[in-house]
């Protein structure tokens, strides 16, 4: 039977989500925990990849196993087994062909920026000490929804087949002591959000006019976009699926 597992993690200690031969990753730790508790070699497939140091407030992965009598008990035992920086919230029975990555219809990321030194955000947000024009940054962000080819924000030499993404929401907001950029799309390219944020910060500092982001996107050149901001400020916050793939 196929199950989805919903969980979150702090990315500081991990070399991203996807398993690697010589580095500790979230996928490896979660697979080891499930395999130990289920007493079976259990492979999991995530909703997507996050890079080294990136966090996830909500992430999904699927795995196959025989019927689980008490999913709540498995969640409890898994949380007791896993390190403190990974938390499991639920295990859901799915349709047999449900896929954590390919069935996701929308993903949402946040990027956190702080503008005053704060030791509690050292590993959780990007410190930008310079003044920022948030109105201009939002004006530039609004242009993202008018484009669909985001090659200029993609990691160089990537092996993706298409750079087409449907950006549905992109906005900066001040929340308490943080400046948060929220962006939603059907899919994201590697490094895309961090490159977008870096470019929008250039706008906020007056290095670029808001409308100039259109020329950056049309150029399809990574060198025309801003520098990628650090991974520690990036959070995957939401993954949406069609309800009809859930079997309970």
C-alpha positions in Angstrom: 0.0 0.0 0.0 1.2 3.6 -0.6 1.5 6.1 2.2 2.4 9.8 2.3 4.3 11.1 5.3 4.1 14.7 6.3 7.0 16.2 8.1 9.3 19.2 8.7 13.0 19.8 9.3 15.6 22.4 10.0 18.2 22.1 7.3 21.3 23.4 9.1 22.8 19.9 9.8 22.0 18.4 6.4 23.3 18.5 2.9 19.8 18.9 1.5 17.0 16.5 1.1 18.3 14.0 -1.5 20.6 11.1 -0.5 24.3 11.5 -1.3 27.1 9.0 -1.0 29.3 10.9 1.5 27.0 13.4 3.2 24.2 13.2 5.7 20.8 14.1 4.2 17.2 14.3 5.5 16.1 11.5 3.1 18.7 9.2 4.5 17.8 9.9 8.2 14.1 9.5 7.5 14.5 6.3 5.5 16.7 4.8 8.3 14.1 5.6 10.9 11.2 4.1 8.9 13.2 1.0 7.9 14.2 0.4 11.5 10.7 0.7 12.9 9.0 -1.2 10.1 11.8 -3.8 10.1 11.9 -3.6 6.3 14.1 -1.7 3.9 11.9 1.3 3.1 12.6 3.8 0.4 10.9 7.2 0.3 10.4 9.6 -2.5 10.1 13.3 -1.6 8.0 16.1 -3.0 11.1 17.8 -4.3 14.7 18.6 -3.5 15.9 21.2 -1.0 19.6 22.3 -1.1 22.1 22.2 1.8 20.9 24.3 4.7 17.4 24.9 3.4 14.5 24.3 5.8 11.0 22.8 5.4 8.0 23.7 7.4 5.9 21.2 5.4 7.3 18.4 3.3 5.8 15.2 1.9 7.3 11.9 0.8 5.7 8.6 -0.2 6.6 5.0 0.7 5.1 1.6 0.1 4.4 -0.9 2.9 1.9 -3.5 4.0 -1.3 -2.2 5.8 -0.3 -0.2 8.9 -2.7 -0.9 11.7 -2.0 2.2 13.8 -0.5 5.1 11.9 -0.7 7.4 14.9 1.5 5.0 16.9 4.0 4.8 14.1 4.1 8.7 14.0 4.8 8.7 17.8 7.5 6.1 17.6 9.1 7.7 14.6 9.3 11.1 16.3 10.9 9.4 19.3 13.5 7.8 17.0 14.3 10.8 14.8 16.7 13.6 15.8 15.2 16.8 17.2 15.5 18.7 13.9 13.1 16.4 12.0 9.4 16.1 13.1 6.7 13.9 11.6 3.1 15.2 11.7 1.1 12.5 10.0 1.0 9.4 7.8 -1.8 9.1 5.2 -3.0 6.2 3.1 -3.0 7.2 -0.6 -4.3 5.9 -3.9 -1.8 3.3 -5.2 -0.4 5.5 -8.0 -0.1 8.6 -5.9 3.3 10.3 -6.2 4.7 12.8 -3.7 6.6 14.7 -6.4 4.6 14.4 -9.6 1.2 14.8 -8.1 2.1 18.1 -6.3 0.1 21.0 -8.0 1.7 23.9 -6.0 4.6 24.6 -3.8 5.2 27.6 -1.6 8.4 29.0 -0.2 9.3 31.8 2.2 12.5 33.7 2.5 13.3 35.4 5.7 15.4 38.6 5.9 16.2 40.5 9.2 17.6 44.0 9.3 19.0 44.2 12.7 21.6 41.9 14.3 19.8 39.1 16.2 21.6 36.0 17.4 18.4 33.9 17.4 18.2 34.3 13.6 21.9 33.4 13.0 21.0 30.1 11.2 17.4 31.0 10.3 17.5 34.2 8.3 19.6 36.4 6.0 20.9 39.6 7.7 20.6 42.6 5.3 22.0 45.7 7.1 21.2 48.1 4.2 17.9 50.1 3.8 15.4 48.4 1.5 12.6 49.9 -0.5 9.9 47.3 0.0 7.4 49.0 -2.3 9.9 48.8 -5.2 10.7 45.2 -4.3 7.0 44.3 -4.5 6.6 46.2 -7.8 9.4 44.1 -9.2 8.0 40.9 -7.7 4.7 41.5 -9.5 6.4 41.2 -12.8 7.3 37.5 -12.1 3.7 36.5 -12.6 3.8 37.9 -16.2 6.6 35.5 -17.3 6.9 31.7 -17.4 10.6 31.0 -18.5 12.9 31.5 -15.5 16.2 30.2 -16.9 17.9 33.3 -15.6 17.2 32.3 -12.1 18.2 28.6 -12.5 21.4 27.0 -11.3 24.0 26.9 -14.1 24.6 23.7 -15.9 21.4 22.1 -14.6 20.0 19.1 -16.4 16.3 20.1 -16.4 14.3 19.7 -19.6 12.3 22.9 -19.2 12.6 26.2 -17.4 8.9 26.9 -17.6 7.2 27.6 -14.2 3.8 29.1 -13.4 4.4 31.7 -10.6 1.1 32.4 -9.0 2.0 34.5 -6.0 5.1 36.7 -5.1 5.1 39.3 -2.3 7.1 40.8 0.4 5.6 41.4 3.8 6.9 42.7 7.2 6.0 40.2 10.0 7.1 41.2 13.4 10.9 41.6 13.2 11.3 39.8 9.8 10.9 40.8 6.2 9.4 37.8 4.5 9.2 37.0 0.8 6.5 34.4 -0.1 6.3 32.8 -3.6 4.1 30.1 -4.9 4.3 28.2 -8.2 3.5 24.8 -9.7 7.3 24.0 -9.7 10.6 25.6 -9.0 14.1 25.3 -10.6 17.2 24.6 -8.5 18.4 27.8 -6.8 15.4 29.8 -8.3 14.0 31.3 -5.2 17.4 32.3 -3.8 18.3 34.0 -7.1 15.0 35.8 -7.3 15.4 37.1 -3.7 18.9 38.3 -4.5 17.7 40.1 -7.6 14.8 41.7 -5.6 17.1 42.9 -2.9 19.1 44.6 -5.6 15.9 46.4 -6.5 15.4 47.3 -2.9 18.8 48.8 -2.6 18.3 50.9 -5.7 20.7 49.0 -7.9 18.0 48.2 -10.4 14.6 49.7 -11.2 11.6 47.4 -10.7 10.7 47.1 -14.4 14.3 46.1 -15.2 13.6 42.6 -13.9 11.7 42.0 -17.1 14.9 42.4 -19.1 16.7 40.1 -16.7 14.1 37.4 -17.2 14.0 37.8 -21.0 17.8 37.5 -21.1 17.7 33.9 -19.9 21.2 34.5 -18.5 22.1 33.7 -14.9 24.8 36.4 -15.0 22.1 39.1 -15.5 20.3 38.2 -12.3 21.4 39.0 -8.7 23.6 37.0 -6.5 21.9 34.0 -4.7 21.1 34.7 -1.1 22.2 32.2 1.6 20.2 29.0 2.0 19.6 29.5 5.7 16.8 32.0 5.1 14.8 29.7 2.7 11.8 27.6 3.9 9.5 25.2 2.0 6.2 26.0 3.7 3.4 24.3 1.7 2.9 21.5 -0.8 -0.6 21.1 -2.3 -2.1 17.9 -3.8 -5.5 17.0 -5.4 -7.7 15.7 -2.7 -8.8 12.7 -4.8 -5.4 11.0 -4.4 -5.9 10.6 -0.6 -7.6 7.3 0.3 -8.9 8.3 3.7 
